[in-house]
Amino acid sequence: MKILIENGRLIDPASGLDKVGPLALAAGRIIAVDRCPADFTPHRTIDASGCWVLPGLVDLAARMREPGHEHERMLESEMAAAVAGGVTSLVCPPDTDPVLDEPGLVQMLKFRAEKLHQARLFPLGALTRGLAGEVLTEMAELTESGCVGFGQADVPLASTQTLARALQYAATFGYTVWLRPQELHLGKGVAASGPLATRMGLAGVPVAAETIALHTIFELLQSTPARVHLCRLSSAAGVELVRRAKAVGLPVSCDVSINSLLLTENDIGYFDSRARLIPVLRQERDRAALSAALLDGTIDALVSDHNPVAADAKHLPFAEAEPGATGLELLLPVAVKWAHERGLPLQRALAVVTSAAAGVLGNALGTLQASIGRLVEGGVGDVAIVDPADAWVVQAGALASQGKHTPFGGYELPLRVRTTLVGGQVAFER
């Protein structure tokens, strides 16, 4: 199908493009940027006057709840939530039920996702069988099945020896290991350690739970140059360790969630289980350090950390509630809200959810590598058309996701996605 998008403000953070002009798509690809070929006859023309025309967003942390919740049609609803938020490529962690530790499970998930013709799904394979932290998975077979990396999701590795072996194996074959840095025994609390958690009687998670894990990872990388992506940093001390690691050339990248970027432990309020999250929300100094690190590039990408939790698992006492929040539809407006509040260039806010996020995936994207998260001629036709004047208030009932719980409930956000195209086809239209 041939589609012409007219009169929109084309914004491509990777190239610095920012101007009003046309965008032409055909056969699933972008065939012209800021021009319309003379012989191009579109089947459909979209008038994007007053709107931004952006590369489709890349979200590095979004749970689909499948395998495991097929009876609830979770994959369908969460992929619909993705395109409603302009997210056209997403990475899902391996902590499904069953765990993504067998090639057949990965193939089934990718097949089901591709049949929906919505966002592109890139699974992470389990680093260890059953995420038990003992026996390494067959990473080569999982890669052939479509995995873009390997991780433990939110399950810390108890054995440093297992981690060392995993990094050695991954380094040999050029795989990326995705780790959320948290020491097993110190990370069992439900809120950030400090006066607030003490007053509320909540078990705390000290910053040391993150920094000890980071020290361990960085020590191992001194002798084993595996590529590691650090998922969802939460502390100022953690940011500083990553900054030092990058300065000495260690092959690491990292991300931060929308929750940690804008919220603090004070948003727990009166035991509000919507703010029961992993990682825990920390103090203002941590939030400020994470924001500064995202701006200066120490943190590479912003993620939604989308995790749709059922109502009966959230309507419990804070410490007993299942951690997680919906976020796919909030990723772009939160990024822009962050930029507005900090007085930052729009290009930077968009880069951390498009080209910079795609850069974390690197060679794992194969033939898509050069064009995901970009508006480039010959690249994939993944595009989000955004109305920057359509401010809205986050209300649970208005979310496409089955997960209706978010600590951003009641927040006013600055924009809304109008149309999303994936592979040159309209996947969402408001």
Beta strands, then each sheet from edge to edge (+ up, - down):
strand 1: 3-12
strand 2: 17-26
strand 3: 29-33
strand 4: 44-47
strand 5: 52-55
strand 6: 57-59
strand 7: 87-92
strand 8: 120-123
strand 9: 125-126
strand 10: 150-151
strand 11: 176-179
strand 12: 191-192
strand 13: 204-205
strand 14: 227-230
strand 15: 252-257
strand 16: 301-303
strand 17: 383-387
strand 18: 392-393
strand 19: 412-413
strand 20: 416-422
strand 21: 425-429
sheet 1: 3+ 2- 1+ 4+
sheet 2: 3+ 2- 1+ 5+ 17- 20+ 21-
sheet 3: 6+ 7+ 8+
sheet 4: 9+ 10+ 11+ 14+ 15+ 16+
sheet 5: 12+ 13+
sheet 6: 18+ 19-
end
